[in-house]
């Protein structure tokens, strides 16, 4: 059956998988270290802020805010600190080693609901990007093609596959489990394990798993290295879904609210810059550097522009306006309580929690709506009015109403 992974097992499996690969991480993610930016001198006497990030393409808003000097313009002395994994990011946020981080949008929900811990108090300041993740399968599954749910079901049930995600209750875990539900495959023989993002490709090479869900650039790297193929991009699961967020701890949000607002203002400026597709080649070259994502800029750039080589002899795909997006006139950046409630409903639907979470209470407590509104106002960005509006998930055409989460939680 699909495995629920405890925090202890998460750490054990992540370390074990790295050992199984027998090589250093593709992205050099052994331990946290401070990046050495290639531009943007920093504010020597500015307010110091430590921001964590994982080696993924969607760390771009933080990296470009640093490299383009947007933090410095606002009197901020920002240090970007690479994290080894999402559990490390979580722990460093909670113990104050970092003040905020490029983080899975649903990590705070996972903790609040008890999926990956308990008693944690993390807050969502803003959303960093939408779209741009993917489910990658080994070439043995090539008959499943791109997004063919019936074919995927048949292949999954012929094998006893192991599939990987990055963090229990995280966005990648959710996209993987939602897809499995949509295939209607018998989950009895399907195992789900956690692997840190930059270690996915190396682990697939040595047979640790048959498929994985993770963010770019690693799905593209798997295709480029002939390790697997892109079975479905997450924008074809839920178009314009929230993905990474700027997450902080409650202490920093309370004690340094003005500083956090200015961090968001700089990130909003970088997000707008990133959504000018003419800037994406420069962004790819910048974030591809060894101190950031440590992956070929060409591959990063292709998928940032929406040009997807799928692999396994399958036709290429082009996304236009629903590839990885960072701003979309402010529609990306505002955190919605309705989206939080959707993730909480999925936890119950997937059997990750035994009873209904306190949907409204958790959603109200997790989102720093007032601080985001201040940042948006300062940046001249309109806050959208769809905080609790219903929305439709593309993969199965189901419309979710945040005022009726129990209907989604009980859905097969």
HELIX and SHEET records of a PDB file:
HELIX    1   1 UNK A    7  UNK A   21  1                                  15    
HELIX    2   2 UNK A   57  UNK A   59  5                                   3    
HELIX    3   3 UNK A   60  UNK A   67  1                                   8    
HELIX    4   4 UNK A   70  UNK A   73  1                                   4    
HELIX    5   5 UNK A   86  UNK A   95  1                                  10    
HELIX    6   6 UNK A  107  UNK A  113  1                                   7    
HELIX    7   7 UNK A  139  UNK A  144  5                                   6    
HELIX    8   8 UNK A  149  UNK A  158  1                                  10    
HELIX    9   9 UNK A  171  UNK A  183  1                                  13    
HELIX   10  10 UNK A  187  UNK A  189  5                                   3    
HELIX   11  11 UNK A  197  UNK A  199  5                                   3    
HELIX   12  12 UNK A  200  UNK A  205  1                                   6    
HELIX   13  13 UNK A  218  UNK A  224  1                                   7    
HELIX   14  14 UNK A  234  UNK A  236  5                                   3    
HELIX   15  15 UNK A  250  UNK A  255  1                                   6    
HELIX   16  16 UNK A  257  UNK A  274  1                                  18    
HELIX   17  17 UNK A  277  UNK A  279  5                                   3    
HELIX   18  18 UNK A  280  UNK A  287  1                                   8    
HELIX   19  19 UNK A  297  UNK A  304  1                                   8    
HELIX   20  20 UNK A  328  UNK A  330  5                                   3    
HELIX   21  21 UNK A  337  UNK A  350  1                                  14    
HELIX   22  22 UNK A  359  UNK A  366  1                                   8    
HELIX   23  23 UNK A  369  UNK A  379  1                                  11    
HELIX   24  24 UNK A  402  UNK A  404  5                                   3    
HELIX   25  25 UNK A  405  UNK A  409  1                                   5    
SHEET    1   A 6 UNK A  33  UNK A  34  0                                        
SHEET    2   A 6 UNK A  76  UNK A  82 -1                                        
SHEET    3   A 6 UNK A  47  UNK A  53  1                                        
SHEET    4   A 6 UNK A 100  UNK A 104  1                                        
SHEET    5   A 6 UNK A 244  UNK A 249 -1                                        
SHEET    6   A 6 UNK A 122  UNK A 127 -1                                        
SHEET    1   B 5 UNK A 191  UNK A 194  0                                        
SHEET    2   B 5 UNK A 162  UNK A 165  1                                        
SHEET    3   B 5 UNK A 211  UNK A 215  1                                        
SHEET    4   B 5 UNK A 133  UNK A 138 -1                                        
SHEET    5   B 5 UNK A 228  UNK A 233 -1                                        
SHEET    1   C 2 UNK A 307  UNK A 308  0                                        
SHEET    2   C 2 UNK A 317  UNK A 318 -1                                        
SHEET    1   D 2 UNK A 391  UNK A 393  0                                        
SHEET    2   D 2 UNK A 398  UNK A 400 -1                                        
END                                                                             
